[in-house]
Amino acid sequence: MATQGYCIFIDTVCGGITPVWRDEAGKWIVYETKAEAEAEILDDFLERQRQCLAGERDFKDAMEIEDVICKVTRLTDGSVVDEWGRVFEV
């Protein structure tokens, strides 16, 4: 059964907008709510800030947020379909 949720995407130069985060099994991570996806982006952002303060990452890289949240449908095989009808297979 297909389920609705949210994936975190980035806008790539040559591939357009594409999901980026997968779980250990290689399936796209789909969040139940937009707030959960936002919290994940914020957690990642804060980790990059910590790394910058520790001298492990440069300032510009630590300050950029390229992530975009899109509504998706997760298919039974783990593939996702974005709001424009594009399918991203596992």
N, C-alpha and C positions, 0 to 999 in steps of 0.2 A: 504494500500500500504506500503510495506517495504521501509525503508529509511536507508541510510548509515550514520555512524558517529563514534564517539570515546567514549569509556567508560574507567573509571579508575578502574583498577584491583589491587589486591594484590596476592602474591604467598603464599598460606597457607601451613602448614606442611602436613596436612592430606588430604586436599581437592584440592590441586594444585592451579592454578591461577583462581581467581574468581572475578567478579565485586563486588564493595563494597558500592557504593554511590547510594542511592535511594531518590526519591522526597517524598513529603508529602503523596502522594497517594500510595506509596510503589512500584512505577515503577522505573526501572533503569534509572539513569540520563545519557543521551546520548548527547554529545557535537557535534555541527556541524563540528567543525574543531579541529585538533590536538592542535593548538595554544590555543583554549579556554580551553581544558582539562589541558594543561600545566599551564595556568594562574590560574586555580582552585587549582592545586597542590601547586603552589607557594604561593597563598593566604593562604592556610591551613598551609604551612610551616612557613610563617611569623607570623601567629597567635600563633603557638606553640613557636616561638622565644619570642614573647611578653609575653606569659605565663611563660616562663623560667625566663625572666628578672624580672617578678613580683613575682617569688618564687612559682608559681602555678604548675610547671612542672620541672622534673629534666633535666639536661643538655643532657644526652644521649638520652632520649626520644624526646627531642626537636630537636635534630640534625638528627634523622633518617628519611629517606624518603623511604617507602616501596612500594609506588604507581608505577604502570606500566600502560602505556596507550596502549590500543589495539583497532584496528579497529573492528567495529561491524555492524551488520545489525539489526535494530529495527523492530520487527514484529508488526502487527496491534494491537495485544493484549498487547503490552508493553514488551514482552519477547525480549531478545537479543540473537543473534548468533555470537559467536566470530570467529576470522579468522581461527580457526581450526575446525569449524563446531559444536562446543558444544553449546547447547541451555540452557540459563538461564531464567527460567520462572519467572513471576511476583509473 
